[in-house]
Amino acid sequence: MSTPPPRSAPDIFAESLRLSPKQREVLAVLQTYPKGAKAVEIAAELGMHVNTVRGHLEELIAQEAVRTVTAPATGRGRPSLIFQVRVPDNRAVAHEYISLIEVLARSLGDSAHPDAEAIARAKAIGAQWAIHMNTTNHEWKGLEEPLNELFHKLREMGYDPHTAEQQEDRAELSLLSCPFIIGEQRPSPFICAIHEGFLQESVGAQGPMKISIRPFDGPGRCSVNFQLEGKQNPEVSAE
């Protein structure tokens, strides 16, 4: 019999739990204590009565968002309970894994001078990603349905898409945010190539629709171009 794995981290994201505003407030304060905190410490920060805070903590324990450990005794009296948060900070999780993905992507080649072979490998990784995520659908006809699907997917992925242009045979989405922008640092071109391969495979690598990503082609945006094969956009083909 195989050993059961740990539970999936998204199961304990705050978004997966039905928390009241006050519970979220208590949880947010507790997340600032790496080793946990006493109820009295949280109450002092929030300006609440300690019994009120204990009530919220008990509810958070019931939802498996918080655990308790016993502090070592330091003199007479009962040992204190230390409350520790179990819910991860989504921003910290995103930063950690985005950094890891960036490191892996840069291993494909020289990011400053990417060659065609390395870009092709990055697109192939993106295609395999789409297949793994089961986002591929090769039965679409026309532009409207796949465009709506990919618009929704890009929004879920954190790219804040906006329809800049849409016609019968072509469309352009502006991406107004990017999870891979960290401070002033831009992602490597391999990240963009991986996403291009992902989007292309999602609509069919051999299908009638061709997708291209134009990184940083305007102030505060990147663009994704959708073109039905056989109806080339002269602005795109002239590049």
MIKOLTI-495429 format. One record per residue (C-alpha): residue in three letters; residue number from 1; y, z, x. Coordinates in Angstrom, 1 decimal. Layout:
N
<rovex=Ala fikol=NUM c2=Y c3=Z c1=X>
...
END
This chain:
239
<rovex=Met fikol=1 c2=0.0 c3=0.0 c1=0.0>
<rovex=Ser fikol=2 c2=3.4 c3=-1.0 c1=1.4>
<rovex=Thr fikol=3 c2=6.1 c3=1.6 c1=1.8>
<rovex=Pro fikol=4 c2=8.9 c3=1.2 c1=-0.8>
<rovex=Pro fikol=5 c2=12.2 c3=0.1 c1=0.7>
<rovex=Pro fikol=6 c2=15.5 c3=1.9 c1=0.3>
<rovex=Arg fikol=7 c2=17.4 c3=1.1 c1=-2.9>
<rovex=Ser fikol=8 c2=19.8 c3=-1.9 c1=-3.0>
<rovex=Ala fikol=9 c2=23.3 c3=-0.8 c1=-1.9>
<rovex=Pro fikol=10 c2=25.0 c3=-2.7 c1=-4.7>
<rovex=Asp fikol=11 c2=23.2 c3=-0.4 c1=-7.1>
<rovex=Ile fikol=12 c2=25.4 c3=2.5 c1=-6.0>
<rovex=Phe fikol=13 c2=28.7 c3=0.6 c1=-5.7>
<rovex=Ala fikol=14 c2=31.4 c3=2.3 c1=-7.8>
<rovex=Glu fikol=15 c2=31.6 c3=-0.9 c1=-9.9>
<rovex=Ser fikol=16 c2=27.9 c3=-0.4 c1=-10.9>
<rovex=Leu fikol=17 c2=28.6 c3=3.1 c1=-12.2>
<rovex=Arg fikol=18 c2=30.3 c3=4.1 c1=-15.4>
<rovex=Leu fikol=19 c2=32.9 c3=6.4 c1=-14.1>
<rovex=Ser fikol=20 c2=35.9 c3=7.8 c1=-15.8>
<rovex=Pro fikol=21 c2=39.4 c3=7.5 c1=-14.2>
<rovex=Lys fikol=22 c2=39.2 c3=11.2 c1=-13.1>
<rovex=Gln fikol=23 c2=35.7 c3=10.8 c1=-11.7>
<rovex=Arg fikol=24 c2=37.0 c3=7.8 c1=-9.7>
<rovex=Glu fikol=25 c2=39.9 c3=9.9 c1=-8.5>
<rovex=Val fikol=26 c2=37.6 c3=12.7 c1=-7.3>
<rovex=Leu fikol=27 c2=35.3 c3=10.1 c1=-5.6>
<rovex=Ala fikol=28 c2=38.2 c3=8.4 c1=-3.8>
<rovex=Val fikol=29 c2=39.3 c3=11.7 c1=-2.3>
<rovex=Leu fikol=30 c2=35.7 c3=12.6 c1=-1.3>
<rovex=Gln fikol=31 c2=35.3 c3=9.3 c1=0.5>
<rovex=Thr fikol=32 c2=38.0 c3=10.4 c1=2.9>
<rovex=Tyr fikol=33 c2=35.8 c3=13.2 c1=4.1>
<rovex=Pro fikol=34 c2=33.1 c3=11.6 c1=6.4>
<rovex=Lys fikol=35 c2=31.0 c3=14.8 c1=6.5>
<rovex=Gly fikol=36 c2=31.7 c3=15.9 c1=2.9>
<rovex=Ala fikol=37 c2=34.0 c3=18.5 c1=1.4>
<rovex=Lys fikol=38 c2=34.0 c3=21.7 c1=-0.6>
<rovex=Ala fikol=39 c2=35.1 c3=21.6 c1=-4.3>
<rovex=Val fikol=40 c2=38.0 c3=23.8 c1=-3.4>
<rovex=Glu fikol=41 c2=39.3 c3=21.3 c1=-0.8>
<rovex=Ile fikol=42 c2=39.1 c3=18.4 c1=-3.3>
<rovex=Ala fikol=43 c2=40.8 c3=20.5 c1=-5.9>
<rovex=Ala fikol=44 c2=43.7 c3=21.3 c1=-3.5>
<rovex=Glu fikol=45 c2=44.3 c3=17.7 c1=-2.7>
<rovex=Leu fikol=46 c2=44.3 c3=16.6 c1=-6.4>
<rovex=Gly fikol=47 c2=46.1 c3=19.6 c1=-7.7>
<rovex=Met fikol=48 c2=43.3 c3=20.4 c1=-10.2>
<rovex=His fikol=49 c2=41.6 c3=23.6 c1=-11.0>
<rovex=Val fikol=50 c2=38.4 c3=24.0 c1=-8.9>
<rovex=Asn fikol=51 c2=36.2 c3=24.4 c1=-12.0>
<rovex=Thr fikol=52 c2=37.5 c3=21.1 c1=-13.3>
<rovex=Val fikol=53 c2=36.7 c3=19.4 c1=-10.0>
<rovex=Arg fikol=54 c2=33.2 c3=21.0 c1=-10.0>
<rovex=Gly fikol=55 c2=32.6 c3=19.5 c1=-13.5>
<rovex=His fikol=56 c2=33.5 c3=16.0 c1=-12.3>
<rovex=Leu fikol=57 c2=31.3 c3=16.5 c1=-9.2>
<rovex=Glu fikol=58 c2=28.4 c3=17.5 c1=-11.3>
<rovex=Glu fikol=59 c2=28.8 c3=14.4 c1=-13.4>
<rovex=Leu fikol=60 c2=29.0 c3=12.3 c1=-10.2>
<rovex=Ile fikol=61 c2=25.8 c3=14.0 c1=-9.0>
<rovex=Ala fikol=62 c2=24.1 c3=13.1 c1=-12.2>
<rovex=Gln fikol=63 c2=25.0 c3=9.4 c1=-11.6>
<rovex=Glu fikol=64 c2=23.7 c3=9.6 c1=-8.0>
<rovex=Ala fikol=65 c2=27.2 c3=8.9 c1=-6.6>
<rovex=Val fikol=66 c2=27.4 c3=12.2 c1=-4.9>
<rovex=Arg fikol=67 c2=24.9 c3=14.6 c1=-3.2>
<rovex=Thr fikol=68 c2=25.1 c3=18.2 c1=-2.1>
<rovex=Val fikol=69 c2=24.1 c3=19.8 c1=1.2>
<rovex=Thr fikol=70 c2=24.4 c3=23.5 c1=2.1>
<rovex=Ala fikol=71 c2=26.9 c3=24.5 c1=4.8>
<rovex=Pro fikol=72 c2=25.6 c3=26.9 c1=7.4>
<rovex=Ala fikol=73 c2=26.5 c3=30.4 c1=6.6>
<rovex=Thr fikol=74 c2=29.3 c3=32.0 c1=8.6>
<rovex=Gly fikol=75 c2=29.1 c3=35.6 c1=7.7>
<rovex=Arg fikol=76 c2=28.4 c3=37.5 c1=4.5>
<rovex=Gly fikol=77 c2=28.2 c3=35.8 c1=1.1>
<rovex=Arg fikol=78 c2=26.4 c3=32.7 c1=-0.2>
<rovex=Pro fikol=79 c2=26.4 c3=29.5 c1=1.8>
<rovex=Ser fikol=80 c2=29.0 c3=27.0 c1=0.6>
<rovex=Leu fikol=81 c2=28.0 c3=23.7 c1=-1.1>
<rovex=Ile fikol=82 c2=29.3 c3=20.6 c1=0.6>
<rovex=Phe fikol=83 c2=29.7 c3=17.5 c1=-1.5>
<rovex=Gln fikol=84 c2=29.0 c3=14.2 c1=0.2>
<rovex=Val fikol=85 c2=29.7 c3=10.8 c1=-1.3>
<rovex=Arg fikol=86 c2=26.9 c3=8.3 c1=-1.5>
<rovex=Val fikol=87 c2=29.0 c3=5.3 c1=-2.8>
<rovex=Pro fikol=88 c2=30.0 c3=3.0 c1=0.0>
<rovex=Asp fikol=89 c2=33.6 c3=1.8 c1=0.5>
<rovex=Asn fikol=90 c2=33.4 c3=-1.9 c1=-0.6>
<rovex=Arg fikol=91 c2=36.2 c3=-2.9 c1=1.8>
<rovex=Ala fikol=92 c2=34.4 c3=-1.3 c1=4.7>
<rovex=Val fikol=93 c2=31.1 c3=-3.0 c1=3.8>
<rovex=Ala fikol=94 c2=32.8 c3=-6.4 c1=3.4>
<rovex=His fikol=95 c2=34.6 c3=-6.0 c1=6.8>
<rovex=Glu fikol=96 c2=31.4 c3=-5.1 c1=8.6>
<rovex=Tyr fikol=97 c2=29.3 c3=-8.0 c1=7.3>
<rovex=Ile fikol=98 c2=32.1 c3=-10.6 c1=7.5>
<rovex=Ser fikol=99 c2=32.5 c3=-9.6 c1=11.1>
<rovex=Leu fikol=100 c2=28.8 c3=-10.0 c1=11.7>
<rovex=Ile fikol=101 c2=28.7 c3=-13.4 c1=10.0>
<rovex=Glu fikol=102 c2=31.7 c3=-14.6 c1=12.1>
<rovex=Val fikol=103 c2=29.8 c3=-13.6 c1=15.3>
<rovex=Leu fikol=104 c2=26.7 c3=-15.4 c1=14.1>
<rovex=Ala fikol=105 c2=28.7 c3=-18.5 c1=13.2>
<rovex=Arg fikol=106 c2=30.4 c3=-18.6 c1=16.6>
<rovex=Ser fikol=107 c2=27.0 c3=-18.7 c1=18.3>
<rovex=Leu fikol=108 c2=26.6 c3=-22.3 c1=17.0>
<rovex=Gly fikol=109 c2=29.0 c3=-23.6 c1=19.6>
<rovex=Asp fikol=110 c2=32.5 c3=-23.6 c1=21.0>
<rovex=Ser fikol=111 c2=34.7 c3=-22.6 c1=18.1>
<rovex=Ala fikol=112 c2=37.8 c3=-24.0 c1=19.9>
<rovex=His fikol=113 c2=36.2 c3=-27.4 c1=20.5>
<rovex=Pro fikol=114 c2=33.4 c3=-27.8 c1=17.9>
<rovex=Asp fikol=115 c2=31.3 c3=-30.9 c1=18.4>
<rovex=Ala fikol=116 c2=29.8 c3=-33.0 c1=15.6>
<rovex=Glu fikol=117 c2=26.2 c3=-31.7 c1=16.2>
<rovex=Ala fikol=118 c2=27.3 c3=-28.0 c1=15.9>
<rovex=Ile fikol=119 c2=29.3 c3=-28.8 c1=12.7>
<rovex=Ala fikol=120 c2=26.2 c3=-30.5 c1=11.3>
<rovex=Arg fikol=121 c2=24.1 c3=-27.5 c1=12.1>
<rovex=Ala fikol=122 c2=26.6 c3=-25.3 c1=10.3>
<rovex=Lys fikol=123 c2=26.5 c3=-27.5 c1=7.2>
<rovex=Ala fikol=124 c2=22.7 c3=-27.4 c1=7.3>
<rovex=Ile fikol=125 c2=22.9 c3=-23.6 c1=7.3>
<rovex=Gly fikol=126 c2=25.2 c3=-23.7 c1=4.3>
<rovex=Ala fikol=127 c2=22.7 c3=-26.0 c1=2.4>
<rovex=Gln fikol=128 c2=19.9 c3=-23.6 c1=3.1>
<rovex=Trp fikol=129 c2=22.1 c3=-20.8 c1=1.9>
<rovex=Ala fikol=130 c2=22.6 c3=-22.6 c1=-1.5>
<rovex=Ile fikol=131 c2=18.9 c3=-23.2 c1=-1.8>
<rovex=His fikol=132 c2=18.2 c3=-19.5 c1=-1.1>
<rovex=Met fikol=133 c2=20.8 c3=-18.4 c1=-3.6>
<rovex=Asn fikol=134 c2=19.3 c3=-20.8 c1=-6.2>
<rovex=Thr fikol=135 c2=22.7 c3=-22.4 c1=-6.8>
<rovex=Thr fikol=136 c2=21.5 c3=-25.9 c1=-6.6>
<rovex=Asn fikol=137 c2=21.7 c3=-28.2 c1=-9.6>
<rovex=His fikol=138 c2=21.2 c3=-31.9 c1=-9.2>
<rovex=Glu fikol=139 c2=21.2 c3=-32.8 c1=-12.9>
<rovex=Trp fikol=140 c2=24.9 c3=-32.8 c1=-13.5>
<rovex=Lys fikol=141 c2=26.6 c3=-35.9 c1=-14.7>
<rovex=Gly fikol=142 c2=30.3 c3=-36.4 c1=-14.2>
<rovex=Leu fikol=143 c2=32.7 c3=-33.9 c1=-12.7>
<rovex=Glu fikol=144 c2=33.7 c3=-31.3 c1=-15.3>
<rovex=Glu fikol=145 c2=30.5 c3=-29.2 c1=-15.4>
<rovex=Pro fikol=146 c2=29.9 c3=-28.8 c1=-11.7>
<rovex=Leu fikol=147 c2=33.6 c3=-28.2 c1=-11.1>
<rovex=Asn fikol=148 c2=33.6 c3=-25.4 c1=-13.6>
<rovex=Glu fikol=149 c2=30.4 c3=-23.9 c1=-12.0>
<rovex=Leu fikol=150 c2=31.8 c3=-24.0 c1=-8.5>
<rovex=Phe fikol=151 c2=35.2 c3=-22.7 c1=-9.6>
<rovex=His fikol=152 c2=33.4 c3=-19.7 c1=-11.0>
<rovex=Lys fikol=153 c2=31.3 c3=-19.3 c1=-7.8>
<rovex=Leu fikol=154 c2=34.3 c3=-19.5 c1=-5.5>
<rovex=Arg fikol=155 c2=36.1 c3=-16.9 c1=-7.6>
<rovex=Glu fikol=156 c2=33.1 c3=-14.6 c1=-7.3>
<rovex=Met fikol=157 c2=33.0 c3=-15.1 c1=-3.6>
<rovex=Gly fikol=158 c2=36.7 c3=-14.0 c1=-3.2>
<rovex=Tyr fikol=159 c2=38.4 c3=-17.4 c1=-2.6>
<rovex=Asp fikol=160 c2=40.9 c3=-17.2 c1=-5.6>
<rovex=Pro fikol=161 c2=40.5 c3=-20.9 c1=-6.5>
<rovex=His fikol=162 c2=43.3 c3=-22.7 c1=-8.3>
<rovex=Thr fikol=163 c2=43.0 c3=-26.2 c1=-9.8>
<rovex=Ala fikol=164 c2=45.6 c3=-28.3 c1=-7.9>
<rovex=Glu fikol=165 c2=44.5 c3=-31.7 c1=-9.3>
<rovex=Gln fikol=166 c2=41.8 c3=-32.9 c1=-11.7>
<rovex=Gln fikol=167 c2=41.1 c3=-36.5 c1=-12.8>
<rovex=Glu fikol=168 c2=38.0 c3=-38.2 c1=-14.1>
<rovex=Asp fikol=169 c2=36.7 c3=-39.2 c1=-10.7>
<rovex=Arg fikol=170 c2=38.2 c3=-36.6 c1=-8.4>
<rovex=Ala fikol=171 c2=39.6 c3=-33.1 c1=-8.2>
<rovex=Glu fikol=172 c2=41.1 c3=-30.7 c1=-5.8>
<rovex=Leu fikol=173 c2=40.9 c3=-26.9 c1=-5.7>
<rovex=Ser fikol=174 c2=43.3 c3=-24.8 c1=-3.7>
<rovex=Leu fikol=175 c2=41.7 c3=-21.7 c1=-2.2>
<rovex=Leu fikol=176 c2=44.4 c3=-19.0 c1=-2.1>
<rovex=Ser fikol=177 c2=42.4 c3=-16.2 c1=-0.4>
<rovex=Cys fikol=178 c2=39.6 c3=-16.0 c1=2.0>
<rovex=Pro fikol=179 c2=37.2 c3=-13.1 c1=2.8>
<rovex=Phe fikol=180 c2=37.1 c3=-14.3 c1=6.4>
<rovex=Ile fikol=181 c2=40.8 c3=-13.9 c1=7.1>
<rovex=Ile fikol=182 c2=41.1 c3=-10.6 c1=9.0>
<rovex=Gly fikol=183 c2=44.7 c3=-9.7 c1=9.7>
<rovex=Glu fikol=184 c2=46.1 c3=-12.8 c1=11.4>
<rovex=Gln fikol=185 c2=42.7 c3=-14.0 c1=12.6>
<rovex=Arg fikol=186 c2=41.4 c3=-17.2 c1=11.1>
<rovex=Pro fikol=187 c2=37.7 c3=-17.9 c1=10.7>
<rovex=Ser fikol=188 c2=35.9 c3=-20.3 c1=13.1>
<rovex=Pro fikol=189 c2=35.5 c3=-23.9 c1=11.9>
<rovex=Phe fikol=190 c2=31.8 c3=-23.2 c1=11.6>
<rovex=Ile fikol=191 c2=32.5 c3=-20.8 c1=8.7>
<rovex=Cys fikol=192 c2=34.3 c3=-23.6 c1=6.8>
<rovex=Ala fikol=193 c2=31.4 c3=-26.0 c1=7.6>
<rovex=Ile fikol=194 c2=28.8 c3=-23.6 c1=6.3>
<rovex=His fikol=195 c2=30.7 c3=-23.3 c1=3.1>
<rovex=Glu fikol=196 c2=31.1 c3=-27.1 c1=2.8>
<rovex=Gly fikol=197 c2=27.3 c3=-27.4 c1=3.2>
<rovex=Phe fikol=198 c2=26.8 c3=-24.7 c1=0.6>
<rovex=Leu fikol=199 c2=29.1 c3=-26.4 c1=-1.9>
<rovex=Gln fikol=200 c2=27.6 c3=-29.9 c1=-1.2>
<rovex=Glu fikol=201 c2=24.0 c3=-28.7 c1=-1.6>
<rovex=Ser fikol=202 c2=25.0 c3=-26.9 c1=-4.8>
<rovex=Val fikol=203 c2=25.9 c3=-30.2 c1=-6.5>
<rovex=Gly fikol=204 c2=23.2 c3=-32.2 c1=-4.7>
<rovex=Ala fikol=205 c2=23.3 c3=-33.4 c1=-1.1>
<rovex=Gln fikol=206 c2=22.2 c3=-36.9 c1=-2.1>
<rovex=Gly fikol=207 c2=24.1 c3=-36.9 c1=-5.4>
<rovex=Pro fikol=208 c2=27.1 c3=-38.9 c1=-6.5>
<rovex=Met fikol=209 c2=29.6 c3=-36.2 c1=-5.8>
<rovex=Lys fikol=210 c2=31.0 c3=-35.6 c1=-2.2>
<rovex=Ile fikol=211 c2=32.7 c3=-32.4 c1=-1.3>
<rovex=Ser fikol=212 c2=35.0 c3=-31.8 c1=1.7>
<rovex=Ile fikol=213 c2=36.9 c3=-28.7 c1=2.7>
<rovex=Arg fikol=214 c2=40.3 c3=-29.0 c1=4.3>
<rovex=Pro fikol=215 c2=41.1 c3=-25.7 c1=6.0>
<rovex=Phe fikol=216 c2=44.7 c3=-24.5 c1=6.1>
<rovex=Asp fikol=217 c2=46.1 c3=-27.8 c1=4.8>
<rovex=Gly fikol=218 c2=49.1 c3=-26.1 c1=3.2>
<rovex=Pro fikol=219 c2=51.0 c3=-22.8 c1=3.3>
<rovex=Gly fikol=220 c2=48.7 c3=-20.0 c1=2.3>
<rovex=Arg fikol=221 c2=45.9 c3=-22.2 c1=1.2>
<rovex=Cys fikol=222 c2=42.8 c3=-24.3 c1=2.0>
<rovex=Ser fikol=223 c2=41.6 c3=-27.1 c1=-0.2>
<rovex=Val fikol=224 c2=38.3 c3=-28.3 c1=-1.5>
<rovex=Asn fikol=225 c2=38.1 c3=-32.0 c1=-2.5>
<rovex=Phe fikol=226 c2=35.6 c3=-33.3 c1=-5.0>
<rovex=Gln fikol=227 c2=35.1 c3=-37.1 c1=-5.2>
<rovex=Leu fikol=228 c2=32.6 c3=-39.1 c1=-7.2>
<rovex=Glu fikol=229 c2=30.9 c3=-41.6 c1=-5.0>
<rovex=Gly fikol=230 c2=32.1 c3=-45.2 c1=-5.3>
<rovex=Lys fikol=231 c2=35.6 c3=-44.1 c1=-6.4>
<rovex=Gln fikol=232 c2=37.1 c3=-43.1 c1=-3.1>
<rovex=Asn fikol=233 c2=40.4 c3=-41.3 c1=-3.0>
<rovex=Pro fikol=234 c2=42.5 c3=-43.4 c1=-0.6>
<rovex=Glu fikol=235 c2=44.3 c3=-40.3 c1=0.7>
<rovex=Val fikol=236 c2=41.0 c3=-38.7 c1=1.7>
<rovex=Ser fikol=237 c2=39.4 c3=-41.9 c1=3.1>
<rovex=Ala fikol=238 c2=42.4 c3=-42.6 c1=5.2>
<rovex=Glu fikol=239 c2=41.9 c3=-39.5 c1=7.3>
END
